[in-house]
Amino acid sequence: MMSTTQSTKKFVRWTGIISIVAAVVMILAGAVTWATVSSQLSEQQITVSEDADFLAGDEVDGPFSAYAQAEIIDHHALEATGGLTYAQLDQDDPARATAMNASFLRASLFTSVVAYGVSALVIGLGVLFGVVGVAFTKLGSSKGETPALDARTHERIPENV
């Protein structure tokens, strides 16, 4: 029959192994998602407008360039509409179509930015799961028995008591 200590160590070890497997899956999933979003953005051959506040002229293929392009699109749209948003323009205003297109483009670019953020989060959590998994695996695999300690004196309690 397995002792409680052995049973606990086995549980801790398996928890560690499962955490390591989850870590690998999360890191790979995050990396694949990041690469897919980058590839899809790159295929669109978008370049950050030359008058953007940052990354002007850069290819839109990452979170920062996507954000920069979304911001300059907003700037251009507000210039074209006299500072009014889509919702603020009259229904028959010809600038409303420009505001609508700008809004759609910005939403698409911000979706990419969010996808990058989620990918980074998943990769980071994967790393954390991996570290915890390694620690649990080591704890569960330790050869020596942890001696029981008296809570008041912090002295070792003999096993035959």
N, C-alpha and C positions, 0 to 999 in steps of 0.2 A: 504494500500500500504506500502511496506517495505522501510524504509529509506536507504540511501546509507551506513550509518554506520552499520546498521543491516545486509545489504547485504554483506558488506566487512567482517564483523565478521563471518558470515556464511561461506563465501568462505575460510577464514583463518582457521576456525575450520575444515572444510572438507579436506582442504589441509593437516592439521595435522593428521587427522584420516587416510587418504590415505598413508601418510608417515609412520605412525606407522605400518600399515598393510604391506607395502613394507619392512619395517625393519624386521618384523617377518619372512617374506618369505625369505629375503636375508640371515638372520642369520641361519635359518634352512637349506637352500640350501647349504650354505658354510660349515656348520657342517656335513651335509650328504656327501658332496663331500670329505671332509677331511677324514671322517671315511671310506668311500668306498675305497679311494686310500690306506689308511693305511691297510685295510683288504686285499686288493689285493696284496700289497707288502708283507705282512706277510705270505700269503699263498704260496708265492714262496720260503719261507724258505732260504732266502739269508742272509749270515752273512758277515759283513764288514771284509775284509782281515786283518789278524793279523799284517801285516806290514803297514797298513794305518796310515797316519799322525794323524788322530783323529778318535775316536769311534771304534777303532780296536776291533773286536770280538763282536760288537753289532749287534743285529738283524736289518735288513733293514726293517723298518716299519714306517719311518718318513722322513721328508725332509732333516734333517742333516745326517742321516745314508745313505740315498740314494745318497746324494752329496758325502759323504766320499767314498762310494763304487765306484761311477763313476770316482772319481779322481784316486783311486788306480788301477782301470782297465786301465786307460790311462797310468799310470806309468808302469804297467806290459807290456802293448802292445808296448810301446816305447822301453822298454828293449829288448823285443823279436824281434823287427824289426831294432835294431841298431839305434834307435832314429828317424826313418823315419815314416811318416804317410802313410795311405793307398794310398793317391794320389801320394806320392813321390816314392813308390815302383814300380819296373818294373812289367809288367803284368804277367810274368812267375815266379816271386819270390814266393816261398812257404810261406813266412811270410805274404804275402798279405791277405790270408784268416784269419790269426790271427788278423791282423789290422782291417779287415772288421767286424769280429765278435765283437771285442772290441768296434768298432764304433757303432754298432747296440745296444749293451748292454748299452753303455754310453748314447745314445740317448733315450733309454727307461727309464733309471733312471732319466735323466734330464727332461723328460716329466712329471714324477711324481713330481719332485721338482717344476716345473712350476705349476702343478695342485694344489700343496699345497699353492703356492704363490697366485694364483687366489682365492682359497678358503679363505685364510686369508684376502685378499682384500675385498671380498664380505661380509665377517663377519664384518670387520671394517666399511665398508660403511653402512651396516645394523645398526650398533650401532649409527653411525652418523645420519642416517635417523630417527632412533628412538628418539634421543635427539631433533632433529629439529621438529619432529612430536609432541612430548610432548609440546615443547615450543609454536608451532603454535596452538595446541589445547587449551592450557591455554589462549593464547592471544585472540583466537576466542570465548572463553567461559566467558571472564571477564564480570561481571555484570555492573560495572560502565562505564559510557560514558567517553571517553577521551575528555576533554575540548579542544576546538580549541584555539590555542595560536597565538597572534600577532607575526609575524616573526621579527619585529624590537624590540619590547619592551618585548616580551616573557610573556606578561600578558594575562590572560584569556579574550576571546572575549565573551560577553554576547550572549546567544542563540537567542534572539529575534532581533538581528541586521541584 
